[in-house]
Amino acid sequence: MEQEEKLAQKLMPKLIEVASNESWISYSEIADFLGIDLGNPDDRWQLMGQVMQKVNDITVPQGYLLTSVIVHKGRIGTRTEPGDGYFLLAREVGFLTTENPFQFWGMQLQKCHNKHSNRRK
């Protein structure tokens, strides 16, 4: 098993835990959790992106939501938002078809939280 796939398998339970709490997680928190060095450009741009892709490779064929919807760049004032790669990936897999990507993201975030929420079980 390649490194990216191993890291994605390790990350999946963490992402499900975050979604079950109707929350989000930052790329830096994921990097710390996985031991990825965000100071290293190869880790930051290639490895992190490949791990996120692997997570979605696991979930999308199962009709699963884009779990990486809960992974955000960090807090911007009082709100958060996903990285740019999220929207590119959502378009690639055919999920993002609207002209308003942030409306799409909000709907996907709610769906992800609804699917995993401990509060609704």
N, C-alpha and C positions, 0 to 999 in steps of 0.2 A: 504494500500500500504506500502510495506516495505521501510526502510530508503534508501537502495541502489537504488531502483526504483525511489523514489522521487528525489534523487540527480541526477540520470541519466536524468530524465525528465527536471530538471533545467539546466543541462549541455548541452543538445542537441542544443538549440538555440545559445549558446555561441560557440560551435564547428562549427556550420554552419556559424556563423558570421566570425570566424577565417578562415575557408575554403574559404568563399566568398571573402576574402581579399588576397587569395593565400598566406597565412601565416601558422604559426604553433604556438603551445602553450605548455608551459612546465608543467610538473606534479605539480611543486610548484605553478604556477599561477592558475591551476585548484583547487588545495587544498585551496588556499586563497579564490577563488571564491565560493567554496562550504563549506568553514569552516571546512575543514579536517585538523587535526593536524598531520603533517608529522613527528613531533618529537615523536609521539606515534606509536610504532611498529605495533599495531593492525590496526590503521587507515592507516598507510603507506602501509603495505603489504596486508592487507585483505580488508579493506573498499575501498581503491582506486582501487584495482584490481576488486572488485565486481562491482563497479560503471562502470568501463570501460567495463566489461563483459555485464552489463545491456544495455549500449549504443549500443553495438554490437548486443545484443539480439533484440533490437528495429529495427536496420537497416538491418542486414543480411537477415532475412526472406523476406524483401521487395525487395530483389535484390540490396540493397543499398550497397555502398562501406563501407569498414571498416573505419568509421569516426575516430576511435582512431588512425589512421595513422598519423594524424596531431598533436598528443600528443607526445612530445619528452622529453627525459631525461634532455635536456638543451643543451647549446652550447658547442661544443668541438672544440676549435680553431675557424675556420671559418665555420664549418658545424654543423649540428644537426643530431640526430638520435632518433628513437623511443626506448622505453624500451624493455627489453628482452621479457616481457610478450606479446608484440605485435606479435612477430614472432611465439611464441607458439600458440597463439590464431589463427593466420592466418593459421597455419598448421591444427589445430583442425577443423576449419570450411571448410577446403579443398581449400582455396584460394592460399596458398603457396605450390606450387608443384615443384618449381625450386630449384636447389642446391645453387643459389646465392640469399640469402635473401635480400641483400641490393639493388640488381637490381629490385627485386620484389617490395620492399618498395618504391623505386623511381617511379616505374610505378603506384603504388597505390596512392602515394601522388599526382602525376600529374592528375590522374583520379578524385580524390577527389576535387582538385582545379578546374578542368575543369567543374565538375558537379555543383559547387556552385559559381563559379567566377562571381563577379559583372562586371568584365571587358569584359566578353563575352556575356553579355545580351543586 
